[in-house]
Amino acid sequence: MISLIPTDHFLIMTLYAFLVSAFFALLWRQDRRERWKLFGMLMASLVLGGLAVAWLMYPFPR
Amino acid sequence: MSAPVQAAAAVPARSPWAAMALAWAVPGLGHYYLGRRRTAIAFFLIVTAAFLAGVSFQGRLYTIEPGQPLTILATFAVYGAGLLNIAARLLSESPVGMILAPTYEYGCAYLLTAGLMNLLLILDAHDIARGRKS
């Protein structure tokens, strides 16, 4: 069981972004096309935003 | 009678309080009760997946601690997950999580998010039952 738990930070972050994006796309939009559009925007924002913050923090490891 | 009025009249009246109680107990059950079955199943899968991921990442099922006011908010958030939270507390060997685990912080974030998402679903079910949301 323990070996099945991912410890890769990017994978955990991407899974989180996927779940949150899917949730809010379903909650805030009714039309299927609009849902996919919002899902894509949220997913891209969360993943790319996370990478941008990580890159900005790179000079400050502690 | 216009088409939207006819459609609204065709939908049986549902209790907002029952919808909220069901939504708290099981993620998506409030929406299922209100007739939004496909969306309800999707909500159930998303919130349950987030909560189970949080438990497997060895996050903490918060309880209120004296001198730690933020644990009040965290406890409220985690209890938003309803029966999932209660079942996890009963079945888990360590509800306080494993603070030394590398995924502990992620687990806490997932658990808090799952509870908060379900709290939003409770409010959404209330709005749908009251007719404030189409």
N, CA and C atoms of all chains as a GROMACS GRO file, in nm:
protein
  588
    1MET      N    1   0.083  -0.121   0.000
    1MET     CA    2   0.000   0.000   0.000
    1MET      C    3   0.086   0.125   0.000
    2ILE      N    4   0.188   0.125   0.088
    2ILE     CA    5   0.274   0.243   0.098
    2ILE      C    6   0.343   0.269  -0.036
    3SER      N    7   0.385   0.160  -0.104
    3SER     CA    8   0.458   0.180  -0.229
    3SER      C    9   0.368   0.239  -0.338
    4LEU      N   10   0.236   0.229  -0.322
    4LEU     CA   11   0.144   0.284  -0.422
    4LEU      C   12   0.125   0.434  -0.405
    5ILE      N   13   0.164   0.489  -0.290
    5ILE     CA   14   0.144   0.632  -0.265
    5ILE      C   15   0.252   0.710  -0.338
    6PRO      N   16   0.211   0.801  -0.428
    6PRO     CA   17   0.313   0.877  -0.500
    6PRO      C   18   0.379   0.979  -0.408
    7THR      N   19   0.508   0.997  -0.425
    7THR     CA   20   0.578   1.100  -0.349
    7THR      C   21   0.633   1.207  -0.443
    8ASP      N   22   0.602   1.193  -0.571
    8ASP     CA   23   0.647   1.291  -0.669
    8ASP      C   24   0.563   1.419  -0.653
    9HIS      N   25   0.628   1.530  -0.622
    9HIS     CA   26   0.557   1.653  -0.593
    9HIS      C   27   0.474   1.700  -0.712
   10PHE      N   28   0.532   1.690  -0.831
   10PHE     CA   29   0.460   1.737  -0.949
   10PHE      C   30   0.335   1.654  -0.974
   11LEU      N   31   0.346   1.522  -0.955
   11LEU     CA   32   0.230   1.434  -0.974
   11LEU      C   33   0.119   1.467  -0.874
   12ILE      N   34   0.157   1.487  -0.748
   12ILE     CA   35   0.057   1.521  -0.645
   12ILE      C   36  -0.008   1.656  -0.676
   13MET      N   37   0.073   1.751  -0.720
   13MET     CA   38   0.021   1.883  -0.753
   13MET      C   39  -0.073   1.876  -0.874
   14THR      N   40  -0.036   1.795  -0.973
   14THR     CA   41  -0.118   1.784  -1.093
   14THR      C   42  -0.251   1.714  -1.062
   15LEU      N   43  -0.247   1.612  -0.977
   15LEU     CA   44  -0.371   1.545  -0.935
   15LEU      C   45  -0.462   1.642  -0.861
   16TYR      N   46  -0.403   1.723  -0.775
   16TYR     CA   47  -0.480   1.824  -0.702
   16TYR      C   48  -0.544   1.923  -0.799
   17ALA      N   49  -0.464   1.970  -0.895
   17ALA     CA   50  -0.516   2.065  -0.994
   17ALA      C   51  -0.629   2.003  -1.074
   18PHE      N   52  -0.615   1.876  -1.110
   18PHE     CA   53  -0.719   1.807  -1.187
   18PHE      C   54  -0.851   1.801  -1.108
   19LEU      N   55  -0.843   1.759  -0.981
   19LEU     CA   56  -0.964   1.744  -0.901
   19LEU      C   57  -1.032   1.879  -0.877
   20VAL      N   58  -0.954   1.981  -0.843
   20VAL     CA   59  -1.012   2.113  -0.816
   20VAL      C   60  -1.072   2.173  -0.944
   21SER      N   61  -1.001   2.158  -1.056
   21SER     CA   62  -1.050   2.213  -1.183
   21SER      C   63  -1.180   2.145  -1.224
   22ALA      N   64  -1.185   2.013  -1.213
   22ALA     CA   65  -1.306   1.939  -1.250
   22ALA      C   66  -1.422   1.980  -1.159
   23PHE      N   67  -1.394   1.997  -1.031
   23PHE     CA   68  -1.500   2.033  -0.936
   23PHE      C   69  -1.561   2.169  -0.972
   24PHE      N   70  -1.476   2.269  -0.989
   24PHE     CA   71  -1.531   2.402  -1.014
   24PHE      C   72  -1.590   2.416  -1.154
   25ALA      N   73  -1.539   2.342  -1.250
   25ALA     CA   74  -1.600   2.344  -1.384
   25ALA      C   75  -1.743   2.289  -1.377
   26LEU      N   76  -1.763   2.183  -1.301
   26LEU     CA   77  -1.897   2.125  -1.286
   26LEU      C   78  -1.988   2.215  -1.202
   27LEU      N   79  -1.930   2.282  -1.104
   27LEU     CA   80  -2.011   2.364  -1.013
   27LEU      C   81  -2.053   2.496  -1.076
   28TRP      N   82  -1.964   2.556  -1.150
   28TRP     CA   83  -1.988   2.693  -1.197
   28TRP      C   84  -2.046   2.702  -1.337
   29ARG      N   85  -2.038   2.597  -1.417
   29ARG     CA   86  -2.088   2.601  -1.556
   29ARG      C   87  -2.188   2.489  -1.578
   30GLN      N   88  -2.286   2.516  -1.661
   30GLN     CA   89  -2.389   2.417  -1.693
   30GLN      C   90  -2.370   2.357  -1.832
   31ASP      N   91  -2.324   2.440  -1.924
   31ASP     CA   92  -2.305   2.394  -2.063
   31ASP      C   93  -2.177   2.311  -2.074
   32ARG      N   94  -2.185   2.201  -2.150
   32ARG     CA   95  -2.070   2.109  -2.160
   32ARG      C   96  -1.945   2.176  -2.216
   33ARG      N   97  -1.966   2.255  -2.322
   33ARG     CA   98  -1.852   2.323  -2.385
   33ARG      C   99  -1.788   2.424  -2.288
   34GLU      N  100  -1.874   2.497  -2.219
   34GLU     CA  101  -1.824   2.595  -2.122
   34GLU      C  102  -1.750   2.526  -2.007
   35ARG      N  103  -1.797   2.408  -1.970
   35ARG     CA  104  -1.730   2.334  -1.863
   35ARG      C  105  -1.588   2.294  -1.904
   36TRP      N  106  -1.575   2.242  -2.026
   36TRP     CA  107  -1.442   2.202  -2.073
   36TRP      C  108  -1.348   2.323  -2.080
   37LYS      N  109  -1.406   2.436  -2.124
   37LYS     CA  110  -1.324   2.558  -2.137
   37LYS      C  111  -1.273   2.602  -2.000
   38LEU      N  112  -1.363   2.607  -1.901
   38LEU     CA  113  -1.322   2.649  -1.766
   38LEU      C  114  -1.226   2.547  -1.705
   39PHE      N  115  -1.252   2.418  -1.728
   39PHE     CA  116  -1.162   2.314  -1.677
   39PHE      C  117  -1.021   2.335  -1.731
   40GLY      N  118  -1.009   2.359  -1.860
   40GLY     CA  119  -0.877   2.380  -1.921
   40GLY      C  120  -0.807   2.502  -1.864
   41MET      N  121  -0.885   2.611  -1.847
   41MET     CA  122  -0.824   2.734  -1.795
   41MET      C  123  -0.777   2.716  -1.651
   42LEU      N  124  -0.860   2.652  -1.568
   42LEU     CA  125  -0.821   2.632  -1.427
   42LEU      C  126  -0.702   2.538  -1.415
   43MET      N  127  -0.707   2.429  -1.492
   43MET     CA  128  -0.598   2.330  -1.487
   43MET      C  129  -0.466   2.394  -1.528
   44ALA      N  130  -0.470   2.468  -1.639
   44ALA     CA  131  -0.348   2.533  -1.688
   44ALA      C  132  -0.298   2.637  -1.587
   45SER      N  133  -0.392   2.713  -1.530
   45SER     CA  134  -0.353   2.817  -1.433
   45SER      C  135  -0.288   2.756  -1.310
   46LEU      N  136  -0.347   2.648  -1.258
   46LEU     CA  137  -0.294   2.588  -1.135
   46LEU      C  138  -0.158   2.523  -1.160
   47VAL      N  139  -0.146   2.448  -1.269
   47VAL     CA  140  -0.019   2.377  -1.295
   47VAL      C  141   0.090   2.477  -1.332
   48LEU      N  142   0.060   2.566  -1.426
   48LEU     CA  143   0.162   2.662  -1.469
   48LEU      C  144   0.194   2.762  -1.356
   49GLY      N  145   0.091   2.800  -1.280
   49GLY     CA  146   0.114   2.888  -1.165
   49GLY      C  147   0.203   2.822  -1.061
   50GLY      N  148   0.178   2.693  -1.035
   50GLY     CA  149   0.262   2.619  -0.940
   50GLY      C  150   0.406   2.612  -0.987
   51LEU      N  151   0.424   2.587  -1.117
   51LEU     CA  152   0.560   2.580  -1.171
   51LEU      C  153   0.628   2.717  -1.162
   52ALA      N  154   0.550   2.824  -1.188
   52ALA     CA  155   0.608   2.959  -1.183
   52ALA      C  156   0.652   2.993  -1.040
   53VAL      N  157   0.570   2.960  -0.943
   53VAL     CA  158   0.605   2.986  -0.802
   53VAL      C  159   0.727   2.904  -0.762
   54ALA      N  160   0.730   2.778  -0.807
   54ALA     CA  161   0.846   2.693  -0.777
   54ALA      C  162   0.973   2.751  -0.837
   55TRP      N  163   0.962   2.802  -0.959
   55TRP     CA  164   1.078   2.860  -1.025
   55TRP      C  165   1.124   2.986  -0.951
   56LEU      N  166   1.028   3.069  -0.906
   56LEU     CA  167   1.063   3.190  -0.833
   56LEU      C  168   1.128   3.158  -0.698
   57MET      N  169   1.089   3.044  -0.639
   57MET     CA  170   1.144   3.008  -0.507
   57MET      C  171   1.277   2.934  -0.519
   58TYR      N  172   1.318   2.902  -0.641
   58TYR     CA  173   1.439   2.822  -0.659
   58TYR      C  174   1.564   2.882  -0.592
   59PRO      N  175   1.582   3.015  -0.596
   59PRO     CA  176   1.701   3.072  -0.529
   59PRO      C  177   1.693   3.068  -0.376
   60PHE      N  178   1.577   3.033  -0.322
   60PHE     CA  179   1.559   3.034  -0.176
   60PHE      C  180   1.521   2.894  -0.128
   61PRO      N  181   1.617   2.803  -0.122
   61PRO     CA  182   1.583   2.664  -0.089
   61PRO      C  183   1.537   2.645   0.054
   62ARG      N  184   1.569   2.734   0.146
   62ARG     CA  185   1.528   2.716   0.287
   62ARG      C  186   1.456   2.840   0.338
   63MET      N  187  -4.906   2.920  -2.058
   63MET     CA  188  -4.791   2.906  -1.966
   63MET      C  189  -4.663   2.889  -2.049
   64SER      N  190  -4.559   2.968  -2.015
   64SER     CA  191  -4.435   2.961  -2.092
   64SER      C  192  -4.359   2.831  -2.061
   65ALA      N  193  -4.263   2.799  -2.149
   65ALA     CA  194  -4.190   2.672  -2.135
   65ALA      C  195  -4.112   2.660  -2.004
   66PRO      N  196  -4.038   2.766  -1.961
   66PRO     CA  197  -3.963   2.751  -1.834
   66PRO      C  198  -4.055   2.730  -1.714
   67VAL      N  199  -4.171   2.799  -1.717
   67VAL     CA  200  -4.264   2.784  -1.605
   67VAL      C  201  -4.320   2.642  -1.603
   68GLN      N  202  -4.349   2.588  -1.722
   68GLN     CA  203  -4.399   2.450  -1.731
   68GLN      C  204  -4.294   2.352  -1.680
   69ALA      N  205  -4.166   2.377  -1.719
   69ALA     CA  206  -4.057   2.287  -1.675
   69ALA      C  207  -4.041   2.292  -1.524
   70ALA      N  208  -4.051   2.413  -1.469
   70ALA     CA  209  -4.036   2.426  -1.323
   70ALA      C  210  -4.150   2.356  -1.251
   71ALA      N  211  -4.270   2.365  -1.310
   71ALA     CA  212  -4.385   2.303  -1.248
   71ALA      C  213  -4.376   2.151  -1.254
   72ALA      N  214  -4.305   2.099  -1.358
   72ALA     CA  215  -4.294   1.953  -1.372
   72ALA      C  216  -4.199   1.893  -1.270
   73VAL      N  217  -4.103   1.973  -1.219
   73VAL     CA  218  -4.007   1.922  -1.122
   73VAL      C  219  -4.072   1.917  -0.984
   74PRO      N  220  -4.075   1.800  -0.920
   74PRO     CA  221  -4.137   1.794  -0.788
   74PRO      C  222  -4.060   1.878  -0.687
   75ALA      N  223  -4.132   1.940  -0.594
   75ALA     CA  224  -4.068   2.023  -0.493
   75ALA      C  225  -3.984   1.937  -0.400
   76ARG      N  226  -3.867   1.986  -0.369
   76ARG     CA  227  -3.776   1.914  -0.280
   76ARG      C  228  -3.740   2.004  -0.162
   77SER      N  229  -3.720   1.942  -0.048
   77SER     CA  230  -3.686   2.018   0.072
   77SER      C  231  -3.540   2.064   0.068
   78PRO      N  232  -3.517   2.194   0.082
   78PRO     CA  233  -3.377   2.242   0.085
   78PRO      C  234  -3.298   2.182   0.202
   79TRP      N  235  -3.366   2.163   0.315
   79TRP     CA  236  -3.295   2.111   0.433
   79TRP      C  237  -3.258   1.965   0.414
   80ALA      N  238  -3.346   1.889   0.351
   80ALA     CA  239  -3.313   1.749   0.321
   80ALA      C  240  -3.198   1.742   0.222
   81ALA      N  241  -3.201   1.831   0.121
   81ALA     CA  242  -3.094   1.834   0.022
   81ALA      C  243  -2.960   1.865   0.088
   82MET      N  244  -2.962   1.961   0.181
   82MET     CA  245  -2.838   1.999   0.250
   82MET      C  246  -2.787   1.886   0.339
   83ALA      N  247  -2.879   1.821   0.410
   83ALA     CA  248  -2.838   1.712   0.499
   83ALA      C  249  -2.778   1.596   0.418
   84LEU      N  250  -2.844   1.563   0.307
   84LEU     CA  251  -2.792   1.454   0.223
   84LEU      C  252  -2.658   1.492   0.161
   85ALA      N  253  -2.648   1.620   0.121
   85ALA     CA  254  -2.522   1.666   0.060
   85ALA      C  255  -2.408   1.659   0.161
   86TRP      N  256  -2.437   1.688   0.288
   86TRP     CA  257  -2.331   1.679   0.389
   86TRP      C  258  -2.292   1.532   0.412
   87ALA      N  259  -2.393   1.445   0.421
   87ALA     CA  260  -2.366   1.305   0.457
   87ALA      C  261  -2.278   1.236   0.353
   88VAL      N  262  -2.319   1.248   0.228
   88VAL     CA  263  -2.243   1.183   0.119
   88VAL      C  264  -2.224   1.286   0.008
   89PRO      N  265  -2.100   1.310  -0.035
   89PRO     CA  266  -2.079   1.409  -0.141
   89PRO      C  267  -2.161   1.376  -0.266
   90GLY      N  268  -2.236   1.474  -0.314
   90GLY     CA  269  -2.316   1.455  -0.435
   90GLY      C  270  -2.457   1.404  -0.410
   91LEU      N  271  -2.484   1.353  -0.293
   91LEU     CA  272  -2.616   1.293  -0.267
   91LEU      C  273  -2.726   1.400  -0.269
   92GLY      N  274  -2.694   1.522  -0.228
   92GLY     CA  275  -2.791   1.630  -0.235
   92GLY      C  276  -2.831   1.659  -0.378
   93HIS      N  277  -2.735   1.661  -0.468
   93HIS     CA  278  -2.764   1.684  -0.610
   93HIS      C  279  -2.841   1.566  -0.670
   94TYR      N  280  -2.808   1.447  -0.627
   94TYR     CA  281  -2.882   1.328  -0.673
   94TYR      C  282  -3.028   1.338  -0.631
   95TYR      N  283  -3.051   1.379  -0.508
   95TYR     CA  284  -3.185   1.398  -0.455
   95TYR      C  285  -3.263   1.502  -0.535
   96LEU      N  286  -3.190   1.603  -0.586
   96LEU     CA  287  -3.255   1.710  -0.662
   96LEU      C  288  -3.267   1.676  -0.810
   97GLY      N  289  -3.229   1.554  -0.848
   97GLY     CA  290  -3.248   1.509  -0.986
   97GLY      C  291  -3.130   1.531  -1.078
   98ARG      N  292  -3.021   1.583  -1.025
   98ARG     CA  293  -2.902   1.606  -1.109
   98ARG      C  294  -2.807   1.487  -1.093
   99ARG      N  295  -2.845   1.377  -1.150
   99ARG     CA  296  -2.778   1.252  -1.117
   99ARG      C  297  -2.638   1.238  -1.174
  100ARG      N  298  -2.620   1.278  -1.300
  100ARG     CA  299  -2.485   1.264  -1.360
  100ARG      C  300  -2.385   1.356  -1.289
  101THR      N  301  -2.428   1.479  -1.263
  101THR     CA  302  -2.341   1.573  -1.192
  101THR      C  303  -2.313   1.522  -1.051
  102ALA      N  304  -2.414   1.463  -0.989
  102ALA     CA  305  -2.398   1.412  -0.852
  102ALA      C  306  -2.291   1.302  -0.847
  103ILE      N  307  -2.295   1.213  -0.946
  103ILE     CA  308  -2.195   1.105  -0.949
  103ILE      C  309  -2.055   1.163  -0.968
  104ALA      N  310  -2.045   1.262  -1.055
  104ALA     CA  311  -1.915   1.326  -1.077
  104ALA      C  312  -1.864   1.393  -0.949
  105PHE      N  313  -1.953   1.464  -0.880
  105PHE     CA  314  -1.914   1.529  -0.754
  105PHE      C  315  -1.871   1.424  -0.650
  106PHE      N  316  -1.946   1.315  -0.645
  106PHE     CA  317  -1.911   1.209  -0.550
  106PHE      C  318  -1.769   1.156  -0.578
  107LEU      N  319  -1.741   1.130  -0.704
  107LEU     CA  320  -1.610   1.075  -0.740
  107LEU      C  321  -1.498   1.174  -0.709
  108ILE      N  322  -1.521   1.302  -0.739
  108ILE     CA  323  -1.415   1.403  -0.719
  108ILE      C  324  -1.386   1.422  -0.570
  109VAL      N  325  -1.491   1.445  -0.491
  109VAL     CA  326  -1.470   1.473  -0.348
  109VAL      C  327  -1.417   1.349  -0.276
  110THR      N  328  -1.471   1.233  -0.309
  110THR     CA  329  -1.423   1.110  -0.245
  110THR      C  330  -1.278   1.082  -0.283
  111ALA      N  331  -1.244   1.103  -0.409
  111ALA     CA  332  -1.105   1.081  -0.451
  111ALA      C  333  -1.010   1.174  -0.376
  112ALA      N  334  -1.051   1.302  -0.362
  112ALA     CA  335  -0.966   1.398  -0.290
  112ALA      C  336  -0.950   1.357  -0.143
  113PHE      N  337  -1.060   1.314  -0.083
  113PHE     CA  338  -1.052   1.276   0.059
  113PHE      C  339  -0.966   1.150   0.079
  114LEU      N  340  -0.989   1.049  -0.004
  114LEU     CA  341  -0.911   0.925   0.010
  114LEU      C  342  -0.763   0.949  -0.021
  115ALA      N  343  -0.737   1.038  -0.116
  115ALA     CA  344  -0.597   1.072  -0.143
  115ALA      C  345  -0.535   1.138  -0.020
  116GLY      N  346  -0.611   1.226   0.044
  116GLY     CA  347  -0.561   1.291   0.166
  116GLY      C  348  -0.531   1.192   0.276
  117VAL      N  349  -0.617   1.092   0.292
  117VAL     CA  350  -0.594   0.989   0.395
  117VAL      C  351  -0.471   0.905   0.357
  118SER      N  352  -0.462   0.868   0.229
  118SER     CA  353  -0.348   0.784   0.190
  118SER      C  354  -0.217   0.861   0.194
  119PHE      N  355  -0.223   0.994   0.180
  119PHE     CA  356  -0.101   1.075   0.193
  119PHE      C  357  -0.068   1.102   0.341
  120GLN      N  358  -0.144   1.040   0.430
  120GLN     CA  359  -0.120   1.047   0.574
  120GLN      C  360  -0.138   1.189   0.629
  121GLY      N  361  -0.239   1.258   0.573
  121GLY     CA  362  -0.274   1.390   0.625
  121GLY      C  363  -0.347   1.379   0.757
  122ARG      N  364  -0.375   1.496   0.813
  122ARG     CA  365  -0.431   1.500   0.948
  122ARG      C  366  -0.581   1.527   0.944
  123LEU      N  367  -0.656   1.447   1.020
  123LEU     CA  368  -0.798   1.474   1.039
  123LEU      C  369  -0.808   1.564   1.163
  124TYR      N  370  -0.819   1.692   1.139
  124TYR     CA  371  -0.803   1.792   1.246
  124TYR      C  372  -0.909   1.779   1.355
  125THR      N  373  -0.868   1.810   1.476
  125THR     CA  374  -0.958   1.831   1.589
  125THR      C  375  -0.918   1.963   1.656
  126ILE      N  376  -1.013   2.022   1.727
  126ILE     CA  377  -0.987   2.152   1.791
  126ILE      C  378  -0.888   2.134   1.905
  127GLU      N  379  -0.784   2.218   1.904
  127GLU     CA  380  -0.683   2.212   2.010
  127GLU      C  381  -0.680   2.346   2.084
  128PRO      N  382  -0.673   2.343   2.217
  128PRO     CA  383  -0.663   2.468   2.294
  128PRO      C  384  -0.534   2.543   2.257
  129GLY      N  385  -0.548   2.676   2.240
  129GLY     CA  386  -0.431   2.756   2.206
  129GLY      C  387  -0.396   2.755   2.059
  130GLN      N  388  -0.473   2.682   1.978
  130GLN     CA  389  -0.448   2.676   1.833
  130GLN      C  390  -0.578   2.715   1.761
  131PRO      N  391  -0.607   2.845   1.751
  131PRO     CA  392  -0.737   2.886   1.695
  131PRO      C  393  -0.761   2.842   1.552
  132LEU      N  394  -0.654   2.829   1.473
  132LEU     CA  395  -0.674   2.788   1.334
  132LEU      C  396  -0.726   2.644   1.321
  133THR      N  397  -0.705   2.564   1.428
  133THR     CA  398  -0.757   2.428   1.422
  133THR      C  399  -0.911   2.426   1.426
  134ILE      N  400  -0.971   2.536   1.475
  134ILE     CA  401  -1.118   2.544   1.471
  134ILE      C  402  -1.166   2.545   1.326
  135LEU      N  403  -1.102   2.632   1.245
  135LEU     CA  404  -1.139   2.639   1.104
  135LEU      C  405  -1.107   2.508   1.031
  136ALA      N  406  -0.991   2.452   1.061
  136ALA     CA  407  -0.951   2.328   0.994
  136ALA      C  408  -1.044   2.213   1.030
  137THR      N  409  -1.086   2.208   1.156
  137THR     CA  410  -1.178   2.103   1.199
  137THR      C  411  -1.313   2.119   1.130
  138PHE      N  412  -1.360   2.244   1.122
  138PHE     CA  413  -1.486   2.272   1.052
  138PHE      C  414  -1.477   2.227   0.906
  139ALA      N  415  -1.364   2.257   0.842
  139ALA     CA  416  -1.346   2.219   0.702
  139ALA      C  417  -1.346   2.068   0.685
  140VAL      N  418  -1.272   1.996   0.769
  140VAL     CA  419  -1.263   1.851   0.753
  140VAL      C  420  -1.397   1.784   0.783
  141TYR      N  421  -1.469   1.837   0.883
  141TYR     CA  422  -1.601   1.780   0.914
  141TYR      C  423  -1.701   1.806   0.802
  142GLY      N  424  -1.669   1.898   0.712
  142GLY     CA  425  -1.756   1.921   0.596
  142GLY      C  426  -1.765   1.801   0.506
  143ALA      N  427  -1.670   1.710   0.515
  143ALA     CA  428  -1.672   1.590   0.430
  143ALA      C  429  -1.773   1.486   0.477
  144GLY      N  430  -1.843   1.514   0.586
  144GLY     CA  431  -1.955   1.428   0.627
  144GLY      C  432  -1.914   1.291   0.675
  145LEU      N  433  -1.983   1.190   0.626
  145LEU     CA  434  -1.961   1.054   0.675
  145LEU      C  435  -1.823   1.001   0.636
  146LEU      N  436  -1.766   1.055   0.528
  146LEU     CA  437  -1.629   1.015   0.490
  146LEU      C  438  -1.533   1.044   0.605
  147ASN      N  439  -1.547   1.165   0.662
  147ASN     CA  440  -1.461   1.207   0.771
  147ASN      C  441  -1.483   1.119   0.894
  148ILE      N  442  -1.609   1.094   0.926
  148ILE     CA  443  -1.638   1.014   1.045
  148ILE      C  444  -1.587   0.871   1.028
  149ALA      N  445  -1.609   0.814   0.910
  149ALA     CA  446  -1.561   0.678   0.883
  149ALA      C  447  -1.408   0.672   0.891
  150ALA      N  448  -1.343   0.773   0.836
  150ALA     CA  449  -1.196   0.775   0.838
  150ALA      C  450  -1.144   0.783   0.982
  151ARG      N  451  -1.212   0.862   1.065
  151ARG     CA  452  -1.169   0.873   1.205
  151ARG      C  453  -1.186   0.741   1.279
  152LEU      N  454  -1.295   0.671   1.246
  152LEU     CA  455  -1.320   0.544   1.314
  152LEU      C  456  -1.225   0.434   1.267
  153LEU      N  457  -1.192   0.436   1.138
  153LEU     CA  458  -1.114   0.327   1.079
  153LEU      C  459  -0.964   0.352   1.079
  154SER      N  460  -0.925   0.480   1.087
  154SER     CA  461  -0.783   0.512   1.075
  154SER      C  462  -0.706   0.474   1.202
  155GLU      N  463  -0.584   0.425   1.180
  155GLU     CA  464  -0.499   0.394   1.294
  155GLU      C  465  -0.443   0.520   1.358
  156SER      N  466  -0.420   0.623   1.277
  156SER     CA  467  -0.366   0.749   1.330
  156SER      C  468  -0.439   0.866   1.265
  157PRO      N  469  -0.552   0.911   1.324
  157PRO     CA  470  -0.627   1.024   1.264
  157PRO      C  471  -0.547   1.153   1.260
  158VAL      N  472  -0.443   1.164   1.343
  158VAL     CA  473  -0.364   1.287   1.341
  158VAL      C  474  -0.260   1.287   1.230
  159GLY      N  475  -0.258   1.181   1.149
  159GLY     CA  476  -0.165   1.175   1.038
  159GLY      C  477  -0.024   1.140   1.082
  160MET      N  478   0.066   1.140   0.986
  160MET     CA  479   0.207   1.110   1.014
  160MET      C  480   0.287   1.234   0.976
  161ILE      N  481   0.319   1.314   1.077
  161ILE     CA  482   0.382   1.443   1.049
  161ILE      C  483   0.520   1.427   0.984
  162LEU      N  484   0.583   1.312   1.005
  162LEU     CA  485   0.714   1.288   0.946
  162LEU      C  486   0.706   1.234   0.803
  163ALA      N  487   0.587   1.198   0.759
  163ALA     CA  488   0.573   1.146   0.623
  163ALA      C  489   0.599   1.257   0.521
  164PRO      N  490   0.667   1.226   0.411
  164PRO     CA  491   0.697   1.331   0.312
  164PRO      C  492   0.572   1.389   0.247
  165THR      N  493   0.462   1.314   0.252
  165THR     CA  494   0.338   1.362   0.189
  165THR      C  495   0.240   1.420   0.290
  166TYR      N  496   0.282   1.440   0.414
  166TYR     CA  497   0.190   1.486   0.521
  166TYR      C  498   0.121   1.618   0.485
  167GLU      N  499   0.198   1.717   0.442
  167GLU     CA  500   0.140   1.848   0.410
  167GLU      C  501   0.041   1.838   0.294
  168TYR      N  502   0.077   1.756   0.195
  168TYR     CA  503  -0.015   1.736   0.082
  168TYR      C  504  -0.143   1.671   0.132
  169GLY      N  505  -0.128   1.572   0.219
  169GLY     CA  506  -0.245   1.502   0.271
  169GLY      C  507  -0.339   1.598   0.343
  170CYS      N  508  -0.283   1.687   0.425
  170CYS     CA  509  -0.365   1.786   0.494
  170CYS      C  510  -0.438   1.875   0.393
  171ALA      N  511  -0.367   1.920   0.290
  171ALA     CA  512  -0.429   2.006   0.188
  171ALA      C  513  -0.543   1.934   0.117
  172TYR      N  514  -0.521   1.807   0.083
  172TYR     CA  515  -0.626   1.730   0.016
  172TYR      C  516  -0.748   1.712   0.107
  173LEU      N  517  -0.725   1.681   0.235
  173LEU     CA  518  -0.837   1.660   0.328
  173LEU      C  519  -0.917   1.788   0.348
  174LEU      N  520  -0.847   1.899   0.367
  174LEU     CA  521  -0.915   2.027   0.386
  174LEU      C  522  -0.993   2.065   0.260
  175THR      N  523  -0.932   2.042   0.145
  175THR     CA  524  -0.998   2.077   0.019
  175THR      C  525  -1.123   1.992  -0.003
  176ALA      N  526  -1.114   1.862   0.028
  176ALA     CA  527  -1.230   1.775   0.011
  176ALA      C  528  -1.346   1.823   0.099
  177GLY      N  529  -1.316   1.858   0.223
  177GLY     CA  530  -1.421   1.907   0.313
  177GLY      C  531  -1.480   2.038   0.265
  178LEU      N  532  -1.395   2.130   0.220
  178LEU     CA  533  -1.445   2.259   0.172
  178LEU      C  534  -1.526   2.243   0.044
  179MET      N  535  -1.483   2.153  -0.044
  179MET     CA  536  -1.560   2.130  -0.167
  179MET      C  537  -1.700   2.079  -0.130
  180ASN      N  538  -1.707   1.989  -0.032
  180ASN     CA  539  -1.839   1.937   0.006
  180ASN      C  540  -1.925   2.045   0.072
  181LEU      N  541  -1.863   2.136   0.146
  181LEU     CA  542  -1.940   2.248   0.203
  181LEU      C  543  -1.999   2.334   0.090
  182LEU      N  544  -1.922   2.355  -0.017
  182LEU     CA  545  -1.976   2.429  -0.131
  182LEU      C  546  -2.091   2.354  -0.197
  183LEU      N  547  -2.080   2.221  -0.201
  183LEU     CA  548  -2.189   2.140  -0.258
  183LEU      C  549  -2.316   2.152  -0.174
  184ILE      N  550  -2.299   2.162  -0.042
  184ILE     CA  551  -2.416   2.179   0.046
  184ILE      C  552  -2.487   2.310   0.013
  185LEU      N  553  -2.409   2.418  -0.001
  185LEU     CA  554  -2.468   2.548  -0.035
  185LEU      C  555  -2.531   2.545  -0.174
  186ASP      N  556  -2.465   2.476  -0.267
  186ASP     CA  557  -2.518   2.466  -0.403
  186ASP      C  558  -2.651   2.390  -0.403
  187ALA      N  559  -2.657   2.281  -0.328
  187ALA     CA  560  -2.782   2.203  -0.320
  187ALA      C  561  -2.893   2.289  -0.261
  188HIS      N  562  -2.859   2.370  -0.163
  188HIS     CA  563  -2.959   2.460  -0.103
  188HIS      C  564  -3.012   2.558  -0.207
  189ASP      N  565  -2.921   2.618  -0.284
  189ASP     CA  566  -2.963   2.716  -0.384
  189ASP      C  567  -3.049   2.652  -0.492
  190ILE      N  568  -3.013   2.531  -0.534
  190ILE     CA  569  -3.093   2.462  -0.637
  190ILE      C  570  -3.232   2.431  -0.582
  191ALA      N  571  -3.240   2.381  -0.460
  191ALA     CA  572  -3.370   2.345  -0.402
  191ALA      C  573  -3.458   2.468  -0.382
  192ARG      N  574  -3.396   2.583  -0.353
  192ARG     CA  575  -3.472   2.708  -0.334
  192ARG      C  576  -3.509   2.773  -0.467
  193GLY      N  577  -3.452   2.722  -0.577
  193GLY     CA  578  -3.480   2.781  -0.707
  193GLY      C  579  -3.394   2.901  -0.740
  194ARG      N  580  -3.288   2.921  -0.664
  194ARG     CA  581  -3.199   3.036  -0.689
  194ARG      C  582  -3.097   3.005  -0.798
  195LYS      N  583  -3.083   2.877  -0.830
  195LYS     CA  584  -2.988   2.837  -0.936
  195LYS      C  585  -3.061   2.743  -1.028
  196SER      N  586  -3.042   2.765  -1.157
  196SER     CA  587  -3.115   2.681  -1.254
  196SER      C  588  -3.049   2.545  -1.267
   0.00000   0.00000   0.00000
